[in-house]
Amino acid sequence: AGKLIDDEDLRDAMAGKGLGTPATRAAIIEGLLNEKYLLREGREMMPTAKAFQLMTLLRGLGVNELTAPELTGEWEYKLSQMERGKISREEFMREIAQMTQVIVKRAKEYNNDTIPGDYATLKTPCPNCGAVVKENYRRFACTKCEFSMSKTPGSRQFEVAEVEELLTNRTIGPLQGFRSKMGRPFAAILKISRDEEIKNFKLEFDFGQNDGEGENGEGVDFTGQTPLGACPKCGSGVYELGLSYVCEKSVAKPK
């Protein structure tokens, strides 16, 4: 991180420093993986759409301290000053407490529509009421009714053109690049359909479960996959399918 800092004193303070300390670094990385801010790609770590959303939020809130390496450099510099007796521990902790209060206050007061960014206004109208649909930092949302949908289903970032197609045709795909709860990549069809319980449209994955019940349905072929366990109802294999766990008999390809 020191390479990204212009201030000479801060750069010197950051020399040889990285993420956390040797004692805490592994736990920090595992925490980022568990919270889906990072994904393992072989020997590399890749930031997810959730991580980029968080960066957008923090910058929109004006919390630049948490998005730049200078903060770590400043803390390392002040810790070295404490070692030399030039500043007190109380003064250092007071500054951290003040910064924390500002961050918490801004986080409590934020609104999706007030986070600045280069957001799109869609050409395709809302499927529920026909009004304009706009993008905010987390979702695509109607400006008149309660319709909205995530920008990152299955940890995959929507392109604006894909959302336009989805709203127009009510379905899109199969699209690549989704990630399951266990971090495994998968492809899927997405659709929006009317939900009478909420009196609106909702976004969902379409793995062909309903089609698989019909005479001509293709269903899902689990050949080559290892079941996670036995179905408690019928004893058949349970498999990971996208973001769900399913009994093979509920969606399996007819033989």
Stockholm file with secondary structure:
# STOCKHOLM 1.0

chainA/1-255         AGKLIDDEDLRDAMAGKGLGTPATRAAIIEGLLNEKYLLREGREMMPTAKAFQLMTLLRGLGVNELTAPELTGEWEYKLSQMERGKISREEFMREIAQMTQVIVKRAKEYNNDTIPGDYATLKTPCPNCGAVVKENYRRFACTKCEFSMSKTPGSRQFEVAEVEELLTNRTIGPLQGFRSKMGRPFAAILKISRDEEIKNFKLEFDFGQNDGEGENGEGVDFTGQTPLGACPKCGSGVYELGLSYVCEKSVAKPK
#=GR chainA/1-255 SS CGGGCCCHHHHHHHTTCCSSCTTTHHHHHHHHHHTTSEEEETTEEEECHHHHHHHHHHHHTTCGGGTSTHHHHHHHHHHHHHHTTSSCHHHHHHHHHHHHHHHHHHHHHCCGGGSCSCCCBCSSCCTTTCCCEEECSSEEEESSSSCEEESCGGGCCCCHHHHHHHHHHSEEEEEEEEECTTSCEEEEEEEEEEETTTTEEEEEEECSHHHHTSTTCCCBCCTTCCCSEECTTTCCEEEEETTEEEEHHHHBCCC
#=GC SS_cons         CGGGCCCHHHHHHHTTCCSSCTTTHHHHHHHHHHTTSEEEETTEEEECHHHHHHHHHHHHTTCGGGTSTHHHHHHHHHHHHHHTTSSCHHHHHHHHHHHHHHHHHHHHHCCGGGSCSCCCBCSSCCTTTCCCEEECSSEEEESSSSCEEESCGGGCCCCHHHHHHHHHHSEEEEEEEEECTTSCEEEEEEEEEEETTTTEEEEEEECSHHHHTSTTCCCBCCTTCCCSEECTTTCCEEEEETTEEEEHHHHBCCC
//
